[in-house]
Amino acid sequence: MSAPLYNRDILALAVANADYPLLDAGQRASLRAPLCGSRIIVDVDADAAGTVRAVGLHVEACALGQASAALLARHAPGRSLADLRAARDAIAGWFAGEGAVPDWPGFDLLAPARDYPARHGAILLPFDAAVAALAGADVAG
């Protein structure tokens, strides 16, 4: 028997985005997932070495996309662009059937979504936007 797609933990993460308002400083990326229409703005403030200090969010997505954004914002501080790219690639690979649940704190809560490809874009979106912002790309889409 599989776990429910939406559960108390997912919904608690979804509302946690309020803890990460957009920042006054840092680099910003705004992206949209074409399949589901989810939208996100991610601000990333990093130090001179490129280590994330803070993440700000504005998320218009399903509860799974919102939960993914909260996990990103909660656990990105202290990580580098390479770390975020590796996490994003691990998530995409896992969705493609390659490897175990990605090694990102709390991501196991999103495991039931693996069987719902229409939700994959919303879950990847926060990581795509954070990578774009940290890479210095002026991205809007």
Summary of the structure (lengths in Angstrom):
residues: 141
radius of gyration: 13.8
end to end distance: 38.1
largest distance: 47.8
contacts: 453
relative contact order: 0.23
helix: 48%
strand: 18%
